[in-house]
């Protein structure tokens, strides 16, 4: 089909005409559509004659072409919508969703290298516990030797007639194997103390892992709130920069119109203030980019990725404070550091008992099987003759093992007792330190909340002052210097307010860390 727009080359046009004429000749049943010139001539003649003539029915070929054109247009529209929809869906699927604070914490707990190292330490402590538990089942060993022995035929009553010095003649293969199991029956508390020490060590390792997790959570909260703060400050400075640009244009228009309400000095002041404000915007945006990269690193994402946060505004953390005494009691119960040192003391006490039990003997049972064979030697049947090369016998006996280096064991016991006393002293210091940390964190939350409430009033007043000053300046009754001052006052008040909100949120995060429980409604 020839396009409606654009010229058709002459040769192509002639080819089309000749092809269509040949087709009509081969299909005489199809009515040939008259040329446009013929149709116009017939219509003019009919009009001049005043006769109502029935318009000739359009050829079927034209209807088919109309339907085909409409169908192709519909197909193109459907195809466009389908491709556009698929592309939009793929683009939406490729774009990462914005991350909330809980999402960032969850990702950090999954990708933090320190937590992975802590998990490995927990696995090692669990392996030590398995070793201590396996000690109750004793020890098993398998021993086998292979070699060559000289030939010896006969017995004690009919010894072989051969030279005993010819040890390298008539050698034959020889093997000896032994399978033995040694089971402790009574250890005077050694096994129980070792198992208790391993269990407490595993619990202490779990508490240390929980402490590291709490540190990771606190670090992510600080970075998350810092990103929101820098974004908020950048937005404030951008708004003030726009107001400054509007004021500069307004002053330039008034100066151009010959107004006496402003001077060139006012314009220079505004330009100077705008330069300082632009520099502050650049510094804040650079700090925001760096803080965002730090957050991306903390949660295990690529530093070059576009990290988008679900929160668009830095709002105060929704927390309801309880009396500080309740937080102190909860910290003593819930802080992982308190649990870690408690389990460490229990493990050291078990070690003291283990060192004390080492001063006593161990009663054990040994059982097994012994076998030896040398084909070139005669098996001795006489019980009074020693047989070291051909035998097969079970073994079962009771044994008592006692290491009598008493002085060395007493020194090790004294060392373990000294370590226990050291840990107990550290526990007393740690408990008072935890209480002080809770009081300090609680005081920071209260102080930050008061500062936030005070700066909120100042921000509202600064906003009202700015709106009034801008309105007066637009009406021509305000001075440029007053506008410049009001812009600075509002910028400073807004900055102070959002910094106070940031400090409050960080203080709440530190209080959660000090108490050992999440105080915010976060699920991670």
NUTOR-614132 format. One record per residue (C-alpha): chain; x, y, z. Coordinates in steps of 0.1 Angstrom, whole numbers, always signed. Layout:
SITE:mol:east:north:up
SITE:A:X:Y:Z
...
This chain:
SITE:mol:east:north:up
SITE:A:+0:+0:+0
SITE:A:+14:+34:-10
SITE:A:+18:+59:+19
SITE:A:-4:+89:+19
SITE:A:+24:+113:+26
SITE:A:+55:+116:+6
SITE:A:+61:+115:-32
SITE:A:+62:+82:-50
SITE:A:+89:+77:-76
SITE:A:+76:+76:-112
SITE:A:+88:+41:-119
SITE:A:+73:+28:-87
SITE:A:+40:+45:-95
SITE:A:+39:+30:-130
SITE:A:+47:-4:-118
SITE:A:+19:-2:-92
SITE:A:-6:+10:-119
SITE:A:+4:-17:-143
SITE:A:+2:-44:-116
SITE:A:-33:-33:-104
SITE:A:-46:-32:-141
SITE:A:-33:-67:-147
SITE:A:-50:-79:-116
SITE:A:-84:-65:-126
SITE:A:-81:-81:-160
SITE:A:-75:-115:-143
SITE:A:-104:-109:-119
SITE:A:-133:-94:-139
SITE:A:-158:-102:-112
SITE:A:-144:-75:-90
SITE:A:-157:-40:-99
SITE:A:-129:-17:-107
SITE:A:-129:+15:-88
SITE:A:-132:+46:-110
SITE:A:-105:+71:-111
SITE:A:-110:+103:-90
SITE:A:-112:+125:-121
SITE:A:-140:+103:-136
SITE:A:-159:+104:-103
SITE:A:-157:+142:-101
SITE:A:-169:+145:-137
SITE:A:-199:+122:-132
SITE:A:-208:+140:-100
SITE:A:-207:+175:-116
SITE:A:-229:+163:-145
SITE:A:-254:+148:-122
SITE:A:-256:+180:-102
SITE:A:-261:+201:-133
SITE:A:-289:+179:-145
SITE:A:-306:+182:-110
SITE:A:-312:+145:-109
SITE:A:-307:+124:-78
SITE:A:-285:+97:-86
SITE:A:-275:+68:-63
SITE:A:-239:+69:-55
SITE:A:-221:+39:-69
SITE:A:-212:+12:-43
SITE:A:-176:+14:-33
SITE:A:-155:-15:-46
SITE:A:-149:-44:-23
SITE:A:-112:-39:-27
SITE:A:-114:-5:-11
SITE:A:-134:-18:+19
SITE:A:-109:-46:+24
SITE:A:-81:-20:+23
SITE:A:-100:+2:+48
SITE:A:-106:-27:+71
SITE:A:-69:-38:+68
SITE:A:-57:-3:+76
SITE:A:-79:-1:+107
SITE:A:-68:-35:+118
SITE:A:-32:-27:+115
SITE:A:-36:+5:+134
SITE:A:-54:-14:+162
SITE:A:-26:-40:+162
SITE:A:+0:-13:+164
SITE:A:-18:+4:+193
SITE:A:-21:-29:+212
SITE:A:+15:-38:+205
SITE:A:+26:-4:+217
SITE:A:+6:-7:+249
SITE:A:+19:-42:+255
SITE:A:+56:-33:+249
SITE:A:+52:-1:+269
SITE:A:+36:-19:+298
SITE:A:+62:-47:+298
SITE:A:+90:-21:+297
SITE:A:+75:-2:+326
SITE:A:+70:-34:+345
SITE:A:+106:-45:+339
SITE:A:+119:-10:+349
SITE:A:+99:-11:+380
SITE:A:+111:-46:+388
SITE:A:+147:-36:+383
SITE:A:+144:-4:+404
SITE:A:+151:-14:+441
SITE:A:+124:-5:+466
SITE:A:+131:+22:+492
SITE:A:+145:+9:+524
SITE:A:+130:+16:+558
SITE:A:+150:+16:+590
SITE:A:+140:-19:+598
SITE:A:+150:-30:+563
SITE:A:+185:-14:+567
SITE:A:+190:-31:+601
SITE:A:+179:-65:+587
SITE:A:+203:-62:+558
SITE:A:+231:-51:+580
SITE:A:+226:-81:+603
SITE:A:+228:-104:+573
SITE:A:+259:-89:+557
SITE:A:+280:-75:+585
SITE:A:+315:-91:+585
SITE:A:+319:-88:+623
SITE:A:+287:-108:+628
SITE:A:+299:-134:+604
SITE:A:+331:-137:+625
SITE:A:+310:-139:+657
SITE:A:+289:-167:+641
SITE:A:+322:-186:+634
SITE:A:+332:-182:+670
SITE:A:+298:-195:+682
SITE:A:+303:-225:+660
SITE:A:+338:-231:+675
SITE:A:+323:-229:+710
SITE:A:+296:-254:+700
SITE:A:+324:-277:+687
SITE:A:+342:-275:+721
SITE:A:+309:-284:+738
SITE:A:+306:-315:+716
SITE:A:+342:-324:+724
SITE:A:+335:-322:+761
SITE:A:+303:-343:+757
SITE:A:+322:-369:+737
SITE:A:+346:-374:+766
SITE:A:+320:-394:+785
SITE:A:+322:-421:+758
SITE:A:+360:-426:+763
SITE:A:+386:-431:+736
SITE:A:+389:-457:+709
SITE:A:+421:-466:+689
SITE:A:+432:-489:+662
SITE:A:+469:-498:+658
SITE:A:+485:-521:+632
SITE:A:+521:-528:+623
SITE:A:+536:-547:+593
SITE:A:+570:-562:+590
SITE:A:+592:-592:+584
SITE:A:+604:-619:+608
SITE:A:+628:-648:+604
SITE:A:+614:-683:+601
SITE:A:+610:-704:+632
SITE:A:+595:-739:+631
SITE:A:+590:-761:+662
SITE:A:+582:-754:+698
SITE:A:+599:-751:+732
SITE:A:+605:-789:+734
SITE:A:+617:-792:+698
SITE:A:+635:-759:+689
SITE:A:+646:-753:+654
SITE:A:+682:-761:+645
SITE:A:+693:-729:+630
SITE:A:+718:-701:+635
SITE:A:+703:-673:+657
SITE:A:+727:-648:+642
SITE:A:+712:-652:+607
SITE:A:+684:-628:+613
SITE:A:+681:-618:+576
SITE:A:+676:-653:+563
SITE:A:+643:-670:+556
SITE:A:+623:-638:+563
SITE:A:+585:-639:+561
SITE:A:+556:-613:+564
SITE:A:+542:-604:+598
SITE:A:+513:-582:+610
SITE:A:+499:-573:+643
SITE:A:+468:-552:+650
SITE:A:+450:-540:+681
SITE:A:+416:-524:+686
SITE:A:+410:-509:+721
SITE:A:+384:-488:+738
SITE:A:+391:-469:+770
SITE:A:+359:-459:+789
SITE:A:+362:-436:+820
SITE:A:+341:-450:+849
SITE:A:+348:-425:+876
SITE:A:+367:-393:+872
SITE:A:+359:-375:+905
SITE:A:+341:-347:+886
SITE:A:+365:-340:+857
SITE:A:+341:-348:+829
SITE:A:+312:-330:+846
SITE:A:+333:-299:+852
SITE:A:+346:-299:+816
SITE:A:+311:-302:+802
SITE:A:+298:-274:+824
SITE:A:+327:-251:+814
SITE:A:+320:-258:+777
SITE:A:+282:-251:+781
SITE:A:+288:-218:+799
SITE:A:+314:-209:+773
SITE:A:+289:-214:+745
SITE:A:+264:-193:+763
SITE:A:+290:-165:+768
SITE:A:+297:-167:+731
SITE:A:+261:-163:+723
SITE:A:+259:-132:+746
SITE:A:+289:-117:+729
SITE:A:+273:-123:+695
SITE:A:+241:-105:+708
SITE:A:+263:-76:+720
SITE:A:+279:-73:+685
SITE:A:+244:-74:+669
SITE:A:+233:-45:+692
SITE:A:+264:-25:+681
SITE:A:+255:-31:+645
SITE:A:+219:-20:+651
SITE:A:+231:+12:+668
SITE:A:+255:+20:+640
SITE:A:+228:+16:+614
SITE:A:+204:+38:+633
SITE:A:+231:+66:+635
SITE:A:+238:+64:+598
SITE:A:+201:+63:+589
SITE:A:+193:+93:+609
SITE:A:+223:+111:+596
SITE:A:+213:+105:+560
SITE:A:+178:+119:+568
SITE:A:+193:+149:+585
SITE:A:+216:+158:+557
SITE:A:+188:+154:+532
SITE:A:+165:+176:+553
SITE:A:+192:+203:+556
SITE:A:+198:+202:+519
SITE:A:+161:+207:+512
SITE:A:+160:+237:+536
SITE:A:+190:+253:+520
SITE:A:+176:+247:+485
SITE:A:+144:+264:+496
SITE:A:+163:+293:+510
SITE:A:+184:+295:+478
SITE:A:+152:+298:+458
SITE:A:+139:+325:+480
SITE:A:+172:+343:+477
SITE:A:+171:+340:+439
SITE:A:+135:+354:+438
SITE:A:+146:+383:+460
SITE:A:+176:+391:+438
SITE:A:+154:+391:+407
SITE:A:+129:+413:+425
SITE:A:+156:+438:+434
SITE:A:+170:+438:+399
SITE:A:+135:+445:+385
SITE:A:+130:+474:+409
SITE:A:+164:+489:+401
SITE:A:+156:+486:+364
SITE:A:+123:+504:+369
SITE:A:+140:+532:+388
SITE:A:+125:+524:+422
SITE:A:+140:+541:+452
SITE:A:+130:+514:+477
SITE:A:+161:+494:+469
SITE:A:+197:+502:+462
SITE:A:+227:+486:+446
SITE:A:+241:+479:+481
SITE:A:+210:+458:+488
SITE:A:+216:+438:+457
SITE:A:+252:+433:+466
SITE:A:+243:+421:+501
SITE:A:+218:+396:+486
SITE:A:+244:+383:+462
SITE:A:+269:+379:+489
SITE:A:+245:+360:+511
SITE:A:+235:+338:+482
SITE:A:+271:+329:+476
SITE:A:+275:+318:+512
SITE:A:+243:+299:+510
SITE:A:+253:+281:+478
SITE:A:+286:+271:+494
SITE:A:+266:+256:+524
SITE:A:+244:+237:+500
SITE:A:+274:+222:+483
SITE:A:+290:+211:+516
SITE:A:+257:+196:+529
SITE:A:+252:+176:+497
SITE:A:+288:+163:+498
SITE:A:+282:+152:+534
SITE:A:+249:+136:+524
SITE:A:+265:+116:+496
SITE:A:+293:+104:+519
SITE:A:+269:+95:+547
SITE:A:+247:+76:+522
SITE:A:+277:+56:+510
SITE:A:+286:+48:+546
SITE:A:+251:+35:+552
SITE:A:+252:+14:+520
SITE:A:+285:-1:+532
SITE:A:+270:-9:+566
SITE:A:+240:-27:+551
SITE:A:+261:-47:+526
SITE:A:+251:-28:+494
SITE:A:+273:-15:+466
SITE:A:+287:+20:+473
SITE:A:+277:+31:+438
SITE:A:+241:+20:+441
SITE:A:+213:+45:+444
SITE:A:+202:+40:+480
SITE:A:+167:+53:+485
SITE:A:+151:+55:+519
SITE:A:+115:+50:+527
SITE:A:+114:+80:+551
SITE:A:+114:+114:+533
SITE:A:+114:+135:+565
SITE:A:+133:+133:+597
SITE:A:+106:+129:+624
SITE:A:+110:+123:+661
SITE:A:+112:+87:+671
SITE:A:+79:+74:+685
SITE:A:+89:+64:+720
SITE:A:+72:+66:+754
SITE:A:+97:+69:+782
SITE:A:+93:+49:+814
SITE:A:+110:+56:+848
SITE:A:+147:+53:+847
SITE:A:+147:+27:+875
SITE:A:+127:+3:+854
SITE:A:+153:+6:+826
SITE:A:+181:+0:+851
SITE:A:+165:-32:+863
SITE:A:+159:-43:+828
SITE:A:+195:-36:+818
SITE:A:+207:-59:+845
SITE:A:+185:-87:+832
SITE:A:+187:-81:+794
SITE:A:+220:-66:+786
SITE:A:+241:-91:+767
SITE:A:+273:-78:+784
SITE:A:+258:-87:+818
SITE:A:+249:-122:+805
SITE:A:+283:-126:+789
SITE:A:+302:-119:+821
SITE:A:+278:-140:+842
SITE:A:+284:-170:+819
SITE:A:+321:-163:+819
SITE:A:+322:-165:+857
SITE:A:+302:-197:+856
SITE:A:+326:-212:+831
SITE:A:+357:-202:+851
SITE:A:+341:-217:+883
SITE:A:+337:-250:+864
SITE:A:+373:-247:+854
SITE:A:+383:-244:+890
SITE:A:+364:-275:+898
SITE:A:+380:-293:+869
SITE:A:+415:-283:+881
SITE:A:+407:-295:+916
SITE:A:+394:-329:+902
SITE:A:+427:-333:+883
SITE:A:+444:-340:+917
SITE:A:+425:-373:+920
SITE:A:+429:-405:+899
SITE:A:+407:-418:+871
SITE:A:+391:-452:+871
SITE:A:+386:-466:+836
SITE:A:+377:-498:+817
SITE:A:+398:-510:+787
SITE:A:+384:-536:+763
SITE:A:+392:-547:+728
SITE:A:+407:-573:+706
SITE:A:+443:-582:+696
SITE:A:+455:-602:+667
SITE:A:+488:-612:+651
SITE:A:+500:-636:+624
SITE:A:+533:-648:+610
SITE:A:+529:-676:+585
SITE:A:+566:-687:+586
SITE:A:+565:-693:+624
SITE:A:+549:-721:+643
SITE:A:+521:-712:+667
SITE:A:+531:-719:+703
SITE:A:+505:-739:+722
SITE:A:+524:-742:+754
SITE:A:+510:-715:+779
SITE:A:+544:-711:+794
SITE:A:+559:-702:+760
SITE:A:+557:-665:+749
SITE:A:+538:-660:+717
SITE:A:+542:-626:+701
SITE:A:+536:-635:+664
SITE:A:+506:-658:+662
SITE:A:+476:-651:+685
SITE:A:+440:-639:+686
SITE:A:+426:-628:+720
SITE:A:+400:-605:+735
SITE:A:+411:-579:+761
SITE:A:+391:-566:+791
SITE:A:+405:-550:+822
SITE:A:+400:-522:+848
SITE:A:+426:-496:+852
SITE:A:+435:-467:+875
SITE:A:+455:-437:+862
SITE:A:+468:-411:+885
SITE:A:+492:-383:+877
SITE:A:+512:-375:+908
SITE:A:+527:-341:+899
SITE:A:+507:-326:+928
SITE:A:+527:-293:+930
SITE:A:+521:-284:+893
SITE:A:+484:-292:+897
SITE:A:+481:-270:+928
SITE:A:+497:-241:+909
SITE:A:+472:-245:+881
SITE:A:+443:-246:+906
SITE:A:+456:-214:+922
SITE:A:+458:-197:+888
SITE:A:+422:-207:+880
SITE:A:+410:-194:+913
SITE:A:+427:-161:+907
SITE:A:+411:-157:+873
SITE:A:+377:-164:+889
SITE:A:+383:-137:+915
SITE:A:+393:-113:+887
SITE:A:+361:-120:+867
SITE:A:+340:-115:+898
SITE:A:+355:-81:+904
SITE:A:+350:-72:+868
SITE:A:+313:-82:+871
SITE:A:+308:-58:+900
SITE:A:+324:-30:+880
SITE:A:+304:-39:+849
SITE:A:+271:-38:+867
SITE:A:+277:-4:+882
SITE:A:+289:+7:+847
SITE:A:+257:-5:+831
SITE:A:+236:+14:+856
SITE:A:+256:+45:+849
SITE:A:+253:+40:+812
SITE:A:+215:+37:+815
SITE:A:+213:+69:+835
SITE:A:+235:+88:+810
SITE:A:+215:+76:+780
SITE:A:+182:+84:+797
SITE:A:+194:+119:+806
SITE:A:+205:+125:+770
SITE:A:+170:+115:+757
SITE:A:+153:+139:+781
SITE:A:+177:+167:+773
SITE:A:+173:+161:+735
SITE:A:+135:+161:+738
SITE:A:+135:+194:+757
SITE:A:+158:+209:+730
SITE:A:+136:+196:+703
SITE:A:+105:+211:+718
SITE:A:+123:+245:+722
SITE:A:+137:+246:+687
SITE:A:+103:+236:+673
SITE:A:+88:+268:+687
SITE:A:+117:+288:+673
SITE:A:+113:+272:+639
SITE:A:+76:+281:+638
SITE:A:+84:+316:+648
SITE:A:+111:+319:+622
SITE:A:+88:+305:+595
SITE:A:+62:+331:+604
SITE:A:+88:+359:+603
SITE:A:+100:+347:+569
SITE:A:+65:+347:+554
SITE:A:+58:+381:+567
SITE:A:+91:+396:+555
SITE:A:+87:+380:+520
SITE:A:+52:+394:+517
SITE:A:+63:+429:+528
SITE:A:+92:+427:+503
SITE:A:+69:+416:+475
SITE:A:+45:+445:+482
SITE:A:+74:+470:+482
SITE:A:+71:+480:+519
SITE:A:+100:+458:+531
SITE:A:+137:+462:+529
SITE:A:+162:+438:+514
SITE:A:+182:+437:+546
SITE:A:+152:+426:+566
SITE:A:+146:+398:+541
SITE:A:+182:+387:+542
SITE:A:+181:+386:+580
SITE:A:+148:+367:+581
SITE:A:+162:+341:+556
SITE:A:+192:+336:+579
SITE:A:+170:+334:+610
SITE:A:+147:+308:+595
SITE:A:+176:+287:+581
SITE:A:+193:+287:+615
SITE:A:+161:+278:+634
SITE:A:+152:+250:+610
SITE:A:+187:+236:+611
SITE:A:+187:+237:+649
SITE:A:+153:+219:+650
SITE:A:+163:+191:+627
SITE:A:+196:+187:+645
SITE:A:+177:+184:+678
SITE:A:+154:+158:+662
SITE:A:+185:+139:+650
SITE:A:+201:+140:+685
SITE:A:+168:+128:+701
SITE:A:+165:+98:+677
SITE:A:+202:+89:+683
SITE:A:+197:+93:+720
SITE:A:+167:+69:+719
SITE:A:+188:+44:+699
SITE:A:+216:+46:+725
SITE:A:+190:+41:+753
SITE:A:+178:+10:+736
SITE:A:+213:-2:+734
SITE:A:+219:+6:+771
SITE:A:+187:-12:+782
SITE:A:+192:-42:+760
SITE:A:+157:-40:+744
SITE:A:+144:-23:+713
SITE:A:+123:+7:+724
SITE:A:+109:+15:+690
SITE:A:+82:-4:+671
SITE:A:+107:-20:+647
SITE:A:+105:-56:+634
SITE:A:+139:-69:+623
